[in-house]
């Protein structure tokens, strides 16, 4: 059975969480203790190595649970900073179709009639087009990228919350707290932009393919 896009993204999500955990664990505990941990790991310390090998399995379970437990609407709000009609598909015909030179709105109207302007109706029509083009490489790539960066963006927000909670427990210096917070916020912004761009490309690629296909309605 072919892997779903979520399953394909899982190794990268696990790597993302591990890197963040190690980086900010070292930041909170101090460089010396972090270097000592890495040296023990590279020397084959069985106890540490066993725990380290178990981490990806545990994280895979946690990420799988969070992926289904956290509502999509919350993830989309974290990315697009909107409560309603977050996705670019809600502006597929009123904005994206008018700005992308690959998309011919007239061809879309020939196939689907008057294009909607209400956000929910735009999303509904776009999704019908997506169902027909989901197997196209450009659509699948953009969809996979959007899902991947959407999860990473929401995880980055969780990392920030965990870092601040851990800081309250470990009491790092003000400089350490500031540096860690700035780094996580920078990571969040970069992932947010990547998720937004991937979502925009997903919507545009579907419209471009659909507008390039032959019209199914009789021409007058």
TAURUR-V574244 format. One record per residue. PHI is phi in whole degrees, 0 to 359 (NA if undefined). PSI is psi in whole degrees, 0 to 359 (NA if undefined). OMEGA is omega in radians with two decimals (NA if undefined). Layout:
BEGIN
phi->PHI psi->PSI omega->OMEGA
phi->PHI psi->PSI omega->OMEGA
END
This chain:
BEGIN
phi->NA psi->134 omega->-3.11
phi->293 psi->144 omega->3.12
phi->289 psi->145 omega->3.03
phi->282 psi->167 omega->3.13
phi->298 psi->324 omega->3.12
phi->296 psi->318 omega->3.13
phi->294 psi->322 omega->3.11
phi->294 psi->328 omega->-3.10
phi->278 psi->343 omega->-3.00
phi->302 psi->316 omega->3.13
phi->302 psi->321 omega->3.13
phi->291 psi->325 omega->3.10
phi->292 psi->320 omega->3.10
phi->296 psi->315 omega->3.11
phi->300 psi->321 omega->3.13
phi->299 psi->314 omega->-3.12
phi->292 psi->319 omega->-3.13
phi->297 psi->313 omega->-3.14
phi->299 psi->316 omega->3.12
phi->296 psi->317 omega->-3.12
phi->297 psi->316 omega->3.14
phi->294 psi->313 omega->-3.07
phi->299 psi->313 omega->-3.06
phi->276 psi->339 omega->2.97
phi->294 psi->317 omega->3.09
phi->296 psi->320 omega->-3.13
phi->297 psi->319 omega->-3.11
phi->283 psi->323 omega->-3.07
phi->272 psi->343 omega->-3.12
phi->106 psi->149 omega->-3.07
phi->297 psi->321 omega->-3.09
phi->299 psi->314 omega->-3.14
phi->292 psi->326 omega->3.10
phi->294 psi->317 omega->3.12
phi->294 psi->321 omega->3.12
phi->297 psi->320 omega->3.11
phi->297 psi->315 omega->-3.12
phi->294 psi->323 omega->3.10
phi->295 psi->318 omega->3.11
phi->297 psi->324 omega->-3.13
phi->293 psi->315 omega->-3.10
phi->289 psi->336 omega->-3.14
phi->275 psi->359 omega->3.06
phi->84 psi->28 omega->3.06
phi->302 psi->114 omega->-2.99
phi->299 psi->316 omega->-3.10
phi->297 psi->312 omega->-3.13
phi->293 psi->319 omega->-3.12
phi->297 psi->321 omega->3.12
phi->297 psi->317 omega->3.11
phi->295 psi->321 omega->-3.10
phi->293 psi->323 omega->3.11
phi->292 psi->327 omega->-3.12
phi->286 psi->338 omega->-3.09
phi->301 psi->310 omega->-3.13
phi->302 psi->322 omega->3.13
phi->296 psi->316 omega->3.12
phi->294 psi->318 omega->-3.14
phi->294 psi->324 omega->3.09
phi->301 psi->318 omega->3.12
phi->294 psi->314 omega->-3.12
phi->298 psi->314 omega->-3.12
phi->295 psi->321 omega->3.10
phi->298 psi->317 omega->3.13
phi->293 psi->314 omega->-3.13
phi->297 psi->324 omega->-3.12
phi->300 psi->328 omega->3.14
phi->261 psi->334 omega->-3.08
phi->281 psi->323 omega->-3.11
phi->280 psi->125 omega->-3.12
phi->299 psi->143 omega->3.09
phi->301 psi->325 omega->-3.11
phi->299 psi->324 omega->3.12
phi->291 psi->317 omega->3.13
phi->298 psi->318 omega->-3.13
phi->293 psi->324 omega->3.08
phi->295 psi->320 omega->3.12
phi->297 psi->328 omega->-3.11
phi->274 psi->312 omega->-2.99
phi->260 psi->354 omega->3.12
phi->58 psi->38 omega->3.05
phi->226 psi->150 omega->3.13
phi->270 psi->321 omega->-3.12
phi->239 psi->150 omega->3.09
phi->52 psi->53 omega->-3.07
phi->289 psi->315 omega->-2.95
phi->292 psi->148 omega->3.08
phi->301 psi->339 omega->3.12
phi->298 psi->338 omega->3.10
phi->286 psi->351 omega->3.08
phi->235 psi->24 omega->-3.04
phi->301 psi->315 omega->-3.03
phi->261 psi->333 omega->-3.12
phi->278 psi->342 omega->-3.11
phi->226 psi->300 omega->-3.00
phi->297 psi->316 omega->-3.11
phi->296 psi->336 omega->-3.10
phi->273 psi->344 omega->-3.03
phi->254 psi->341 omega->-3.10
phi->266 psi->119 omega->-3.09
phi->295 psi->344 omega->3.12
phi->284 psi->341 omega->-3.01
phi->260 psi->130 omega->3.10
phi->251 psi->100 omega->-3.11
phi->302 psi->328 omega->-3.13
phi->296 psi->319 omega->3.10
phi->296 psi->323 omega->3.11
phi->294 psi->322 omega->3.12
phi->292 psi->326 omega->3.09
phi->297 psi->328 omega->-3.09
phi->270 psi->328 omega->-2.98
phi->236 psi->5 omega->-3.11
phi->77 psi->199 omega->-3.14
phi->300 psi->131 omega->-3.11
phi->280 psi->137 omega->-3.07
phi->290 psi->157 omega->3.07
phi->244 psi->341 omega->3.10
phi->288 psi->130 omega->-3.07
phi->309 psi->313 omega->-3.10
phi->296 psi->323 omega->3.13
phi->289 psi->326 omega->3.08
phi->296 psi->317 omega->3.11
phi->297 psi->319 omega->-3.12
phi->296 psi->314 omega->3.13
phi->293 psi->318 omega->3.12
phi->300 psi->319 omega->-3.11
phi->296 psi->325 omega->3.08
phi->297 psi->322 omega->3.08
phi->292 psi->321 omega->-3.14
phi->299 psi->319 omega->-3.12
phi->301 psi->330 omega->-3.14
phi->277 psi->336 omega->-3.02
phi->247 psi->7 omega->-3.03
phi->301 psi->332 omega->-3.11
phi->279 psi->351 omega->3.12
phi->293 psi->140 omega->-3.05
phi->302 psi->315 omega->-3.09
phi->294 psi->326 omega->3.12
phi->287 psi->315 omega->-3.13
phi->296 psi->320 omega->3.13
phi->297 psi->314 omega->-3.13
phi->294 psi->321 omega->3.13
phi->295 psi->315 omega->3.12
phi->298 psi->319 omega->3.13
phi->295 psi->318 omega->-3.14
phi->297 psi->313 omega->3.14
phi->299 psi->319 omega->-3.12
phi->297 psi->310 omega->-3.10
phi->285 psi->334 omega->3.05
phi->296 psi->315 omega->3.14
phi->294 psi->319 omega->-3.14
phi->295 psi->323 omega->3.12
phi->295 psi->314 omega->3.13
phi->293 psi->325 omega->3.08
phi->293 psi->323 omega->3.11
phi->298 psi->321 omega->3.08
phi->296 psi->321 omega->3.10
phi->292 psi->322 omega->3.11
phi->300 psi->318 omega->3.12
phi->299 psi->316 omega->3.13
phi->297 psi->317 omega->3.13
phi->294 psi->320 omega->-3.14
phi->296 psi->316 omega->3.14
phi->293 psi->322 omega->3.10
phi->294 psi->318 omega->3.12
phi->294 psi->325 omega->3.12
phi->295 psi->323 omega->3.10
phi->295 psi->333 omega->-3.13
phi->275 psi->319 omega->-3.04
phi->267 psi->344 omega->3.11
phi->55 psi->61 omega->3.09
phi->289 psi->171 omega->3.11
phi->293 psi->161 omega->3.13
phi->299 psi->324 omega->3.12
phi->295 psi->315 omega->3.12
phi->298 psi->317 omega->3.13
phi->298 psi->317 omega->-3.12
phi->293 psi->316 omega->-3.13
phi->297 psi->313 omega->3.14
phi->299 psi->316 omega->-3.13
phi->296 psi->316 omega->-3.14
phi->296 psi->318 omega->-3.14
phi->297 psi->317 omega->-3.14
phi->292 psi->320 omega->3.11
phi->297 psi->319 omega->3.10
phi->297 psi->318 omega->3.09
phi->298 psi->316 omega->3.13
phi->300 psi->315 omega->-3.12
phi->295 psi->318 omega->3.12
phi->297 psi->317 omega->3.13
phi->292 psi->323 omega->3.10
phi->300 psi->314 omega->3.14
phi->296 psi->320 omega->3.12
phi->297 psi->317 omega->3.13
phi->295 psi->318 omega->3.13
phi->297 psi->315 omega->-3.13
phi->295 psi->319 omega->3.13
phi->297 psi->318 omega->3.12
phi->296 psi->318 omega->3.12
phi->298 psi->316 omega->3.13
phi->295 psi->323 omega->3.11
phi->301 psi->311 omega->-3.13
phi->297 psi->314 omega->-3.09
phi->294 psi->320 omega->-3.12
phi->296 psi->320 omega->3.10
phi->298 psi->314 omega->-3.12
phi->294 psi->322 omega->-3.13
phi->295 psi->316 omega->3.13
phi->294 psi->316 omega->-3.12
phi->295 psi->319 omega->-3.11
phi->287 psi->337 omega->3.13
phi->276 psi->343 omega->-3.14
phi->286 psi->158 omega->3.14
phi->296 psi->143 omega->3.11
phi->292 psi->141 omega->3.11
phi->260 psi->353 omega->3.13
phi->262 psi->145 omega->3.13
phi->295 psi->136 omega->3.11
phi->278 psi->144 omega->-3.14
phi->259 psi->NA omega->NA
END
